[in-house]
């Protein structure tokens, strides 16, 4: 699993988001949005699935983004770590 920190500059490689979207790792402001996942002060959230554990990070986009369903624009979102790469 990746070890990203608050402030890490990343780009998205796919998934439900446009490849190439840029942003930074941040913490969600818990309790402000209905249905927002609980991070408990952590920079990531781990989810156990039948296929094994998945790790998600909260990303604050550089520019608003639409998801694969055309919903948006979003200024931040939870994204599976497998679709995140640290910018050099």
mmCIF file as gemmi writes it, N, C-alpha and C atoms, coordinates in Angstrom:
data_model
loop_
_atom_site.group_PDB
_atom_site.id
_atom_site.type_symbol
_atom_site.label_atom_id
_atom_site.label_alt_id
_atom_site.label_comp_id
_atom_site.label_asym_id
_atom_site.label_entity_id
_atom_site.label_seq_id
_atom_site.pdbx_PDB_ins_code
_atom_site.Cartn_x
_atom_site.Cartn_y
_atom_site.Cartn_z
_atom_site.occupancy
_atom_site.B_iso_or_equiv
_atom_site.pdbx_formal_charge
_atom_site.auth_seq_id
_atom_site.auth_asym_id
_atom_site.pdbx_PDB_model_num
ATOM 1 N N . UNK Axp A 1 ? 0.84 -1.185 0 1 0 ? 1 A 1
ATOM 2 C CA . UNK Axp A 1 ? 0 0 0 1 0 ? 1 A 1
ATOM 3 C C . UNK Axp A 1 ? 0.883 1.246 0 1 0 ? 1 A 1
ATOM 4 N N . UNK Axp A 2 ? 0.35 2.289 -0.627 1 0 ? 2 A 1
ATOM 5 C CA . UNK Axp A 2 ? 1.099 3.539 -0.724 1 0 ? 2 A 1
ATOM 6 C C . UNK Axp A 2 ? 1.048 4.294 0.591 1 0 ? 2 A 1
ATOM 7 N N . UNK Axp A 3 ? 2.033 5.13 0.807 1 0 ? 3 A 1
ATOM 8 C CA . UNK Axp A 3 ? 2.096 5.96 2.016 1 0 ? 3 A 1
ATOM 9 C C . UNK Axp A 3 ? 2.108 7.424 1.575 1 0 ? 3 A 1
ATOM 10 N N . UNK Axp A 4 ? 0.939 7.939 1.257 1 0 ? 4 A 1
ATOM 11 C CA . UNK Axp A 4 ? 0.821 9.337 0.87 1 0 ? 4 A 1
ATOM 12 C C . UNK Axp A 4 ? 0.544 10.174 2.101 1 0 ? 4 A 1
ATOM 13 N N . UNK Axp A 5 ? 0.973 11.426 2.066 1 0 ? 5 A 1
ATOM 14 C CA . UNK Axp A 5 ? 0.8 12.327 3.202 1 0 ? 5 A 1
ATOM 15 C C . UNK Axp A 5 ? -0.025 13.534 2.794 1 0 ? 5 A 1
ATOM 16 N N . UNK Axp A 6 ? -0.585 14.224 3.768 1 0 ? 6 A 1
ATOM 17 C CA . UNK Axp A 6 ? -1.288 15.469 3.5 1 0 ? 6 A 1
ATOM 18 C C . UNK Axp A 6 ? -0.333 16.4 2.77 1 0 ? 6 A 1
ATOM 19 N N . UNK Axp A 7 ? -0.79 16.953 1.669 1 0 ? 7 A 1
ATOM 20 C CA . UNK Axp A 7 ? 0.025 17.864 0.883 1 0 ? 7 A 1
ATOM 21 C C . UNK Axp A 7 ? 0.759 17.211 -0.28 1 0 ? 7 A 1
ATOM 22 N N . UNK Axp A 8 ? 0.752 15.855 -0.347 1 0 ? 8 A 1
ATOM 23 C CA . UNK Axp A 8 ? 1.393 15.186 -1.488 1 0 ? 8 A 1
ATOM 24 C C . UNK Axp A 8 ? 0.678 15.604 -2.766 1 0 ? 8 A 1
ATOM 25 N N . UNK Axp A 9 ? 1.45 16.02 -3.77 1 0 ? 9 A 1
ATOM 26 C CA . UNK Axp A 9 ? 0.887 16.407 -5.063 1 0 ? 9 A 1
ATOM 27 C C . UNK Axp A 9 ? 0.771 15.144 -5.909 1 0 ? 9 A 1
ATOM 28 N N . UNK Axp A 10 ? -0.426 14.906 -6.443 1 0 ? 10 A 1
ATOM 29 C CA . UNK Axp A 10 ? -0.676 13.661 -7.179 1 0 ? 10 A 1
ATOM 30 C C . UNK Axp A 10 ? -1.348 13.966 -8.523 1 0 ? 10 A 1
ATOM 31 N N . UNK Axp A 11 ? -1.38 12.937 -9.37 1 0 ? 11 A 1
ATOM 32 C CA . UNK Axp A 11 ? -2.249 12.971 -10.541 1 0 ? 11 A 1
ATOM 33 C C . UNK Axp A 11 ? -3.001 11.646 -10.589 1 0 ? 11 A 1
ATOM 34 N N . UNK Axp A 12 ? -4.183 11.685 -11.16 1 0 ? 12 A 1
ATOM 35 C CA . UNK Axp A 12 ? -5.067 10.53 -11.235 1 0 ? 12 A 1
ATOM 36 C C . UNK Axp A 12 ? -4.766 9.787 -12.53 1 0 ? 12 A 1
ATOM 37 N N . UNK Axp A 13 ? -4.723 8.45 -12.448 1 0 ? 13 A 1
ATOM 38 C CA . UNK Axp A 13 ? -4.412 7.644 -13.628 1 0 ? 13 A 1
ATOM 39 C C . UNK Axp A 13 ? -5.629 6.96 -14.229 1 0 ? 13 A 1
ATOM 40 N N . UNK Axp A 14 ? -6.805 7.097 -13.613 1 0 ? 14 A 1
ATOM 41 C CA . UNK Axp A 14 ? -8.001 6.465 -14.168 1 0 ? 14 A 1
ATOM 42 C C . UNK Axp A 14 ? -9.046 6.207 -13.112 1 0 ? 14 A 1
ATOM 43 N N . UNK Axp A 15 ? -9.726 5.071 -13.245 1 0 ? 15 A 1
ATOM 44 C CA . UNK Axp A 15 ? -10.825 4.757 -12.337 1 0 ? 15 A 1
ATOM 45 C C . UNK Axp A 15 ? -12.056 5.555 -12.743 1 0 ? 15 A 1
ATOM 46 N N . UNK Axp A 16 ? -12.738 6.115 -11.775 1 0 ? 16 A 1
ATOM 47 C CA . UNK Axp A 16 ? -13.953 6.902 -12.031 1 0 ? 16 A 1
ATOM 48 C C . UNK Axp A 16 ? -13.653 8.355 -12.352 1 0 ? 16 A 1
ATOM 49 N N . UNK Axp A 17 ? -12.377 8.686 -12.549 1 0 ? 17 A 1
ATOM 50 C CA . UNK Axp A 17 ? -11.97 10.074 -12.758 1 0 ? 17 A 1
ATOM 51 C C . UNK Axp A 17 ? -11.113 10.188 -14.001 1 0 ? 17 A 1
ATOM 52 N N . UNK Axp A 18 ? -11.089 11.369 -14.574 1 0 ? 18 A 1
ATOM 53 C CA . UNK Axp A 18 ? -10.307 11.638 -15.775 1 0 ? 18 A 1
ATOM 54 C C . UNK Axp A 18 ? -8.814 11.451 -15.492 1 0 ? 18 A 1
ATOM 55 N N . UNK Axp A 19 ? -8.183 10.63 -16.309 1 0 ? 19 A 1
ATOM 56 C CA . UNK Axp A 19 ? -6.736 10.44 -16.171 1 0 ? 19 A 1
ATOM 57 C C . UNK Axp A 19 ? -6.045 11.776 -16.41 1 0 ? 19 A 1
ATOM 58 N N . UNK Axp A 20 ? -5.078 12.062 -15.56 1 0 ? 20 A 1
ATOM 59 C CA . UNK Axp A 20 ? -4.332 13.3 -15.672 1 0 ? 20 A 1
ATOM 60 C C . UNK Axp A 20 ? -4.811 14.392 -14.741 1 0 ? 20 A 1
ATOM 61 N N . UNK Axp A 21 ? -5.978 14.205 -14.121 1 0 ? 21 A 1
ATOM 62 C CA . UNK Axp A 21 ? -6.453 15.197 -13.158 1 0 ? 21 A 1
ATOM 63 C C . UNK Axp A 21 ? -5.427 15.312 -12.041 1 0 ? 21 A 1
ATOM 64 N N . UNK Axp A 22 ? -5.149 16.552 -11.618 1 0 ? 22 A 1
ATOM 65 C CA . UNK Axp A 22 ? -4.147 16.782 -10.579 1 0 ? 22 A 1
ATOM 66 C C . UNK Axp A 22 ? -4.798 17.284 -9.304 1 0 ? 22 A 1
ATOM 67 N N . UNK Axp A 23 ? -4.126 17.021 -8.187 1 0 ? 23 A 1
ATOM 68 C CA . UNK Axp A 23 ? -4.631 17.492 -6.911 1 0 ? 23 A 1
ATOM 69 C C . UNK Axp A 23 ? -3.622 17.257 -5.814 1 0 ? 23 A 1
ATOM 70 N N . UNK Axp A 24 ? -4.067 17.461 -4.587 1 0 ? 24 A 1
ATOM 71 C CA . UNK Axp A 24 ? -3.224 17.191 -3.422 1 0 ? 24 A 1
ATOM 72 C C . UNK Axp A 24 ? -3.997 16.31 -2.454 1 0 ? 24 A 1
ATOM 73 N N . UNK Axp A 25 ? -3.266 15.529 -1.68 1 0 ? 25 A 1
ATOM 74 C CA . UNK Axp A 25 ? -3.867 14.706 -0.641 1 0 ? 25 A 1
ATOM 75 C C . UNK Axp A 25 ? -4.229 15.621 0.527 1 0 ? 25 A 1
ATOM 76 N N . UNK Axp A 26 ? -5.449 15.466 1.015 1 0 ? 26 A 1
ATOM 77 C CA . UNK Axp A 26 ? -5.905 16.272 2.137 1 0 ? 26 A 1
ATOM 78 C C . UNK Axp A 26 ? -6.778 15.455 3.065 1 0 ? 26 A 1
ATOM 79 N N . UNK Axp A 27 ? -7.313 16.105 4.048 1 0 ? 27 A 1
ATOM 80 C CA . UNK Axp A 27 ? -8.255 15.478 4.976 1 0 ? 27 A 1
ATOM 81 C C . UNK Axp A 27 ? -9.642 16.048 4.717 1 0 ? 27 A 1
ATOM 82 N N . UNK Axp A 28 ? -10.66 15.177 4.675 1 0 ? 28 A 1
ATOM 83 C CA . UNK Axp A 28 ? -12.012 15.709 4.522 1 0 ? 28 A 1
ATOM 84 C C . UNK Axp A 28 ? -12.423 16.427 5.802 1 0 ? 28 A 1
ATOM 85 N N . UNK Axp A 29 ? -13.305 17.389 5.667 1 0 ? 29 A 1
ATOM 86 C CA . UNK Axp A 29 ? -13.874 18.048 6.84 1 0 ? 29 A 1
ATOM 87 C C . UNK Axp A 29 ? -15.075 17.205 7.235 1 0 ? 29 A 1
ATOM 88 N N . UNK Axp A 30 ? -14.857 16.315 8.188 1 0 ? 30 A 1
ATOM 89 C CA . UNK Axp A 30 ? -15.884 15.343 8.55 1 0 ? 30 A 1
ATOM 90 C C . UNK Axp A 30 ? -17.118 15.996 9.144 1 0 ? 30 A 1
ATOM 91 N N . UNK Axp A 31 ? -18.259 15.42 8.779 1 0 ? 31 A 1
ATOM 92 C CA . UNK Axp A 31 ? -19.523 15.88 9.322 1 0 ? 31 A 1
ATOM 93 C C . UNK Axp A 31 ? -20.152 17.021 8.546 1 0 ? 31 A 1
ATOM 94 N N . UNK Axp A 32 ? -19.494 17.469 7.468 1 0 ? 32 A 1
ATOM 95 C CA . UNK Axp A 32 ? -20.057 18.58 6.711 1 0 ? 32 A 1
ATOM 96 C C . UNK Axp A 32 ? -20.848 18.124 5.497 1 0 ? 32 A 1
ATOM 97 N N . UNK Axp A 33 ? -20.672 16.883 5.069 1 0 ? 33 A 1
ATOM 98 C CA . UNK Axp A 33 ? -21.369 16.373 3.899 1 0 ? 33 A 1
ATOM 99 C C . UNK Axp A 33 ? -22.029 15.049 4.239 1 0 ? 33 A 1
ATOM 100 N N . UNK Axp A 34 ? -23.319 14.934 3.979 1 0 ? 34 A 1
ATOM 101 C CA . UNK Axp A 34 ? -24.031 13.688 4.237 1 0 ? 34 A 1
ATOM 102 C C . UNK Axp A 34 ? -23.41 12.565 3.424 1 0 ? 34 A 1
ATOM 103 N N . UNK Axp A 35 ? -23.157 11.443 4.06 1 0 ? 35 A 1
ATOM 104 C CA . UNK Axp A 35 ? -22.607 10.282 3.393 1 0 ? 35 A 1
ATOM 105 C C . UNK Axp A 35 ? -21.1 10.309 3.234 1 0 ? 35 A 1
ATOM 106 N N . UNK Axp A 36 ? -20.444 11.339 3.736 1 0 ? 36 A 1
ATOM 107 C CA . UNK Axp A 36 ? -18.985 11.409 3.623 1 0 ? 36 A 1
ATOM 108 C C . UNK Axp A 36 ? -18.354 10.306 4.463 1 0 ? 36 A 1
ATOM 109 N N . UNK Axp A 37 ? -17.361 9.595 3.912 1 0 ? 37 A 1
ATOM 110 C CA . UNK Axp A 37 ? -16.705 8.552 4.695 1 0 ? 37 A 1
ATOM 111 C C . UNK Axp A 37 ? -15.997 9.126 5.91 1 0 ? 37 A 1
ATOM 112 N N . UNK Axp A 38 ? -15.902 8.325 6.959 1 0 ? 38 A 1
ATOM 113 C CA . UNK Axp A 38 ? -15.233 8.739 8.191 1 0 ? 38 A 1
ATOM 114 C C . UNK Axp A 38 ? -13.764 8.338 8.141 1 0 ? 38 A 1
ATOM 115 N N . UNK Axp A 39 ? -12.889 9.295 8.26 1 0 ? 39 A 1
ATOM 116 C CA . UNK Axp A 39 ? -11.453 9.054 8.231 1 0 ? 39 A 1
ATOM 117 C C . UNK Axp A 39 ? -10.849 9.054 9.632 1 0 ? 39 A 1
ATOM 118 N N . UNK Axp A 40 ? -11.548 9.599 10.615 1 0 ? 40 A 1
ATOM 119 C CA . UNK Axp A 40 ? -11.045 9.607 11.981 1 0 ? 40 A 1
ATOM 120 C C . UNK Axp A 40 ? -9.71 10.304 12.128 1 0 ? 40 A 1
ATOM 121 N N . UNK Axp A 41 ? -9.487 11.368 11.36 1 0 ? 41 A 1
ATOM 122 C CA . UNK Axp A 41 ? -8.239 12.113 11.45 1 0 ? 41 A 1
ATOM 123 C C . UNK Axp A 41 ? -7.094 11.524 10.642 1 0 ? 41 A 1
ATOM 124 N N . UNK Axp A 42 ? -7.312 10.396 9.967 1 0 ? 42 A 1
ATOM 125 C CA . UNK Axp A 42 ? -6.271 9.784 9.142 1 0 ? 42 A 1
ATOM 126 C C . UNK Axp A 42 ? -6.309 10.356 7.729 1 0 ? 42 A 1
ATOM 127 N N . UNK Axp A 43 ? -5.23 10.215 6.998 1 0 ? 43 A 1
ATOM 128 C CA . UNK Axp A 43 ? -5.152 10.703 5.635 1 0 ? 43 A 1
ATOM 129 C C . UNK Axp A 43 ? -5.742 9.695 4.64 1 0 ? 43 A 1
ATOM 130 N N . UNK Axp A 44 ? -6 8.485 5.08 1 0 ? 44 A 1
ATOM 131 C CA . UNK Axp A 44 ? -6.572 7.456 4.206 1 0 ? 44 A 1
ATOM 132 C C . UNK Axp A 44 ? -7.647 6.673 4.945 1 0 ? 44 A 1
ATOM 133 N N . UNK Axp A 45 ? -8.404 5.897 4.159 1 0 ? 45 A 1
ATOM 134 C CA . UNK Axp A 45 ? -9.426 5.014 4.718 1 0 ? 45 A 1
ATOM 135 C C . UNK Axp A 45 ? -9.213 3.646 4.095 1 0 ? 45 A 1
ATOM 136 N N . UNK Axp A 46 ? -9.145 2.608 4.922 1 0 ? 46 A 1
ATOM 137 C CA . UNK Axp A 46 ? -8.992 1.241 4.44 1 0 ? 46 A 1
ATOM 138 C C . UNK Axp A 46 ? -10.342 0.551 4.46 1 0 ? 46 A 1
ATOM 139 N N . UNK Axp A 47 ? -10.613 -0.187 3.399 1 0 ? 47 A 1
ATOM 140 C CA . UNK Axp A 47 ? -11.88 -0.901 3.262 1 0 ? 47 A 1
ATOM 141 C C . UNK Axp A 47 ? -11.574 -2.356 2.966 1 0 ? 47 A 1
ATOM 142 N N . UNK Axp A 48 ? -12.108 -3.271 3.766 1 0 ? 48 A 1
ATOM 143 C CA . UNK Axp A 48 ? -11.927 -4.701 3.519 1 0 ? 48 A 1
ATOM 144 C C . UNK Axp A 48 ? -12.998 -5.174 2.553 1 0 ? 48 A 1
ATOM 145 N N . UNK Axp A 49 ? -12.556 -5.838 1.485 1 0 ? 49 A 1
ATOM 146 C CA . UNK Axp A 49 ? -13.469 -6.355 0.47 1 0 ? 49 A 1
ATOM 147 C C . UNK Axp A 49 ? -13.208 -7.843 0.284 1 0 ? 49 A 1
ATOM 148 N N . UNK Axp A 50 ? -14.107 -8.562 -0.375 1 0 ? 50 A 1
ATOM 149 C CA . UNK Axp A 50 ? -13.862 -9.979 -0.636 1 0 ? 50 A 1
ATOM 150 C C . UNK Axp A 50 ? -12.58 -10.228 -1.445 1 0 ? 50 A 1
ATOM 151 N N . UNK Axp A 51 ? -12.132 -9.231 -2.201 1 0 ? 51 A 1
ATOM 152 C CA . UNK Axp A 51 ? -10.914 -9.38 -3.002 1 0 ? 51 A 1
ATOM 153 C C . UNK Axp A 51 ? -9.673 -8.903 -2.263 1 0 ? 51 A 1
ATOM 154 N N . UNK Axp A 52 ? -9.852 -8.466 -1.02 1 0 ? 52 A 1
ATOM 155 C CA . UNK Axp A 52 ? -8.731 -7.98 -0.234 1 0 ? 52 A 1
ATOM 156 C C . UNK Axp A 52 ? -8.908 -6.526 0.143 1 0 ? 52 A 1
ATOM 157 N N . UNK Axp A 53 ? -7.969 -5.985 0.917 1 0 ? 53 A 1
ATOM 158 C CA . UNK Axp A 53 ? -8.102 -4.605 1.375 1 0 ? 53 A 1
ATOM 159 C C . UNK Axp A 53 ? -7.87 -3.594 0.257 1 0 ? 53 A 1
ATOM 160 N N . UNK Axp A 54 ? -8.615 -2.501 0.322 1 0 ? 54 A 1
ATOM 161 C CA . UNK Axp A 54 ? -8.436 -1.373 -0.584 1 0 ? 54 A 1
ATOM 162 C C . UNK Axp A 54 ? -8.182 -0.135 0.263 1 0 ? 54 A 1
ATOM 163 N N . UNK Axp A 55 ? -7.335 0.744 -0.224 1 0 ? 55 A 1
ATOM 164 C CA . UNK Axp A 55 ? -7.05 1.987 0.486 1 0 ? 55 A 1
ATOM 165 C C . UNK Axp A 55 ? -7.496 3.163 -0.389 1 0 ? 55 A 1
ATOM 166 N N . UNK Axp A 56 ? -8.172 4.103 0.243 1 0 ? 56 A 1
ATOM 167 C CA . UNK Axp A 56 ? -8.666 5.296 -0.426 1 0 ? 56 A 1
ATOM 168 C C . UNK Axp A 56 ? -8.062 6.535 0.221 1 0 ? 56 A 1
ATOM 169 N N . UNK Axp A 57 ? -7.77 7.532 -0.612 1 0 ? 57 A 1
ATOM 170 C CA . UNK Axp A 57 ? -7.255 8.807 -0.132 1 0 ? 57 A 1
ATOM 171 C C . UNK Axp A 57 ? -8.216 9.916 -0.532 1 0 ? 57 A 1
ATOM 172 N N . UNK Axp A 58 ? -8.261 10.977 0.283 1 0 ? 58 A 1
ATOM 173 C CA . UNK Axp A 58 ? -9.071 12.141 -0.019 1 0 ? 58 A 1
ATOM 174 C C . UNK Axp A 58 ? -8.227 13.093 -0.847 1 0 ? 58 A 1
ATOM 175 N N . UNK Axp A 59 ? -8.716 13.428 -2.043 1 0 ? 59 A 1
ATOM 176 C CA . UNK Axp A 59 ? -7.984 14.282 -2.979 1 0 ? 59 A 1
ATOM 177 C C . UNK Axp A 59 ? -8.736 15.592 -3.167 1 0 ? 59 A 1
ATOM 178 N N . UNK Axp A 60 ? -8.01 16.691 -3.048 1 0 ? 60 A 1
ATOM 179 C CA . UNK Axp A 60 ? -8.54 18.024 -3.331 1 0 ? 60 A 1
ATOM 180 C C . UNK Axp A 60 ? -8.006 18.406 -4.709 1 0 ? 60 A 1
ATOM 181 N N . UNK Axp A 61 ? -8.909 18.459 -5.694 1 0 ? 61 A 1
ATOM 182 C CA . UNK Axp A 61 ? -8.506 18.682 -7.08 1 0 ? 61 A 1
ATOM 183 C C . UNK Axp A 61 ? -7.968 20.084 -7.321 1 0 ? 61 A 1
ATOM 184 N N . UNK Axp A 62 ? -7.006 20.175 -8.223 1 0 ? 62 A 1
ATOM 185 C CA . UNK Axp A 62 ? -6.458 21.458 -8.647 1 0 ? 62 A 1
ATOM 186 C C . UNK Axp A 62 ? -7.523 22.264 -9.401 1 0 ? 62 A 1
ATOM 187 N N . UNK Axp A 63 ? -8.313 21.572 -10.229 1 0 ? 63 A 1
ATOM 188 C CA . UNK Axp A 63 ? -9.437 22.15 -10.95 1 0 ? 63 A 1
ATOM 189 C C . UNK Axp A 63 ? -10.635 21.225 -10.761 1 0 ? 63 A 1
ATOM 190 N N . UNK Axp A 64 ? -11.859 21.76 -10.694 1 0 ? 64 A 1
ATOM 191 C CA . UNK Axp A 64 ? -13.047 20.914 -10.521 1 0 ? 64 A 1
ATOM 192 C C . UNK Axp A 64 ? -13.103 19.813 -11.582 1 0 ? 64 A 1
ATOM 193 N N . UNK Axp A 65 ? -13.577 18.626 -11.161 1 0 ? 65 A 1
ATOM 194 C CA . UNK Axp A 65 ? -13.613 17.449 -12.03 1 0 ? 65 A 1
ATOM 195 C C . UNK Axp A 65 ? -15.009 16.839 -12.065 1 0 ? 65 A 1
ATOM 196 N N . UNK Axp A 66 ? -15.324 16.198 -13.193 1 0 ? 66 A 1
ATOM 197 C CA . UNK Axp A 66 ? -16.542 15.417 -13.331 1 0 ? 66 A 1
ATOM 198 C C . UNK Axp A 66 ? -16.155 13.948 -13.241 1 0 ? 66 A 1
ATOM 199 N N . UNK Axp A 67 ? -17.02 13.128 -12.626 1 0 ? 67 A 1
ATOM 200 C CA . UNK Axp A 67 ? -16.711 11.702 -12.534 1 0 ? 67 A 1
ATOM 201 C C . UNK Axp A 67 ? -17.126 10.989 -13.815 1 0 ? 67 A 1
ATOM 202 N N . UNK Axp A 68 ? -16.906 9.676 -13.87 1 0 ? 68 A 1
ATOM 203 C CA . UNK Axp A 68 ? -17.177 8.886 -15.069 1 0 ? 68 A 1
ATOM 204 C C . UNK Axp A 68 ? -18.663 8.872 -15.433 1 0 ? 68 A 1
ATOM 205 N N . UNK Axp A 69 ? -19.549 9.135 -14.458 1 0 ? 69 A 1
ATOM 206 C CA . UNK Axp A 69 ? -20.988 9.178 -14.729 1 0 ? 69 A 1
ATOM 207 C C . UNK Axp A 69 ? -21.441 10.55 -15.216 1 0 ? 69 A 1
ATOM 208 N N . UNK Axp A 70 ? -20.511 11.507 -15.272 1 0 ? 70 A 1
ATOM 209 C CA . UNK Axp A 70 ? -20.848 12.855 -15.699 1 0 ? 70 A 1
ATOM 210 C C . UNK Axp A 70 ? -21.344 13.748 -14.582 1 0 ? 70 A 1
ATOM 211 N N . UNK Axp A 71 ? -21.267 13.25 -13.337 1 0 ? 71 A 1
ATOM 212 C CA . UNK Axp A 71 ? -21.679 14.057 -12.188 1 0 ? 71 A 1
ATOM 213 C C . UNK Axp A 71 ? -20.55 14.999 -11.809 1 0 ? 71 A 1
ATOM 214 N N . UNK Axp A 72 ? -20.908 16.153 -11.299 1 0 ? 72 A 1
ATOM 215 C CA . UNK Axp A 72 ? -19.904 17.112 -10.863 1 0 ? 72 A 1
ATOM 216 C C . UNK Axp A 72 ? -20.343 18.509 -11.22 1 0 ? 72 A 1
ATOM 217 N N . UNK Axp A 73 ? -19.471 19.447 -11.167 1 0 ? 73 A 1
ATOM 218 C CA . UNK Axp A 73 ? -18.046 19.277 -10.889 1 0 ? 73 A 1
ATOM 219 C C . UNK Axp A 73 ? -17.777 19.11 -9.398 1 0 ? 73 A 1
ATOM 220 N N . UNK Axp A 74 ? -16.766 18.309 -9.08 1 0 ? 74 A 1
ATOM 221 C CA . UNK Axp A 74 ? -16.327 18.078 -7.709 1 0 ? 74 A 1
ATOM 222 C C . UNK Axp A 74 ? -14.999 18.8 -7.485 1 0 ? 74 A 1
ATOM 223 N N . UNK Axp A 75 ? -14.857 19.386 -6.309 1 0 ? 75 A 1
ATOM 224 C CA . UNK Axp A 75 ? -13.578 20.014 -5.974 1 0 ? 75 A 1
ATOM 225 C C . UNK Axp A 75 ? -12.703 19.075 -5.157 1 0 ? 75 A 1
ATOM 226 N N . UNK Axp A 76 ? -13.305 17.989 -4.632 1 0 ? 76 A 1
ATOM 227 C CA . UNK Axp A 76 ? -12.553 16.973 -3.894 1 0 ? 76 A 1
ATOM 228 C C . UNK Axp A 76 ? -13.324 15.672 -3.929 1 0 ? 76 A 1
ATOM 229 N N . UNK Axp A 77 ? -12.6 14.562 -3.719 1 0 ? 77 A 1
ATOM 230 C CA . UNK Axp A 77 ? -13.225 13.241 -3.79 1 0 ? 77 A 1
ATOM 231 C C . UNK Axp A 77 ? -12.328 12.198 -3.144 1 0 ? 77 A 1
ATOM 232 N N . UNK Axp A 78 ? -12.937 11.075 -2.803 1 0 ? 78 A 1
ATOM 233 C CA . UNK Axp A 78 ? -12.215 9.912 -2.31 1 0 ? 78 A 1
ATOM 234 C C . UNK Axp A 78 ? -11.833 9.058 -3.513 1 0 ? 78 A 1
ATOM 235 N N . UNK Axp A 79 ? -10.537 8.7 -3.616 1 0 ? 79 A 1
ATOM 236 C CA . UNK Axp A 79 ? -10.057 7.951 -4.778 1 0 ? 79 A 1
ATOM 237 C C . UNK Axp A 79 ? -9.208 6.773 -4.326 1 0 ? 79 A 1
ATOM 238 N N . UNK Axp A 80 ? -9.448 5.632 -4.955 1 0 ? 80 A 1
ATOM 239 C CA . UNK Axp A 80 ? -8.68 4.415 -4.698 1 0 ? 80 A 1
ATOM 240 C C . UNK Axp A 80 ? -7.207 4.675 -4.997 1 0 ? 80 A 1
ATOM 241 N N . UNK Axp A 81 ? -6.337 4.257 -4.069 1 0 ? 81 A 1
ATOM 242 C CA . UNK Axp A 81 ? -4.906 4.522 -4.217 1 0 ? 81 A 1
ATOM 243 C C . UNK Axp A 81 ? -4.327 3.95 -5.509 1 0 ? 81 A 1
ATOM 244 N N . UNK Axp A 82 ? -4.916 2.907 -6.057 1 0 ? 82 A 1
ATOM 245 C CA . UNK Axp A 82 ? -4.342 2.321 -7.277 1 0 ? 82 A 1
ATOM 246 C C . UNK Axp A 82 ? -4.416 3.276 -8.462 1 0 ? 82 A 1
ATOM 247 N N . UNK Axp A 83 ? -5.24 4.325 -8.351 1 0 ? 83 A 1
ATOM 248 C CA . UNK Axp A 83 ? -5.366 5.308 -9.425 1 0 ? 83 A 1
ATOM 249 C C . UNK Axp A 83 ? -4.658 6.62 -9.116 1 0 ? 83 A 1
ATOM 250 N N . UNK Axp A 84 ? -3.757 6.614 -8.137 1 0 ? 84 A 1
ATOM 251 C CA . UNK Axp A 84 ? -3.03 7.813 -7.747 1 0 ? 84 A 1
ATOM 252 C C . UNK Axp A 84 ? -1.53 7.621 -7.951 1 0 ? 84 A 1
ATOM 253 N N . UNK Axp A 85 ? -0.886 8.605 -8.528 1 0 ? 85 A 1
ATOM 254 C CA . UNK Axp A 85 ? 0.563 8.607 -8.681 1 0 ? 85 A 1
ATOM 255 C C . UNK Axp A 85 ? 1.098 9.935 -8.166 1 0 ? 85 A 1
ATOM 256 N N . UNK Axp A 86 ? 2.205 9.878 -7.452 1 0 ? 86 A 1
ATOM 257 C CA . UNK Axp A 86 ? 2.827 11.084 -6.927 1 0 ? 86 A 1
ATOM 258 C C . UNK Axp A 86 ? 3.539 11.798 -8.071 1 0 ? 86 A 1
ATOM 259 N N . UNK Axp A 87 ? 3.344 13.119 -8.17 1 0 ? 87 A 1
ATOM 260 C CA . UNK Axp A 87 ? 4.046 13.91 -9.172 1 0 ? 87 A 1
ATOM 261 C C . UNK Axp A 87 ? 5.487 14.098 -8.731 1 0 ? 87 A 1
ATOM 262 N N . UNK Axp A 88 ? 6.379 14.023 -9.702 1 0 ? 88 A 1
ATOM 263 C CA . UNK Axp A 88 ? 7.801 14.17 -9.405 1 0 ? 88 A 1
ATOM 264 C C . UNK Axp A 88 ? 8.186 15.622 -9.226 1 0 ? 88 A 1
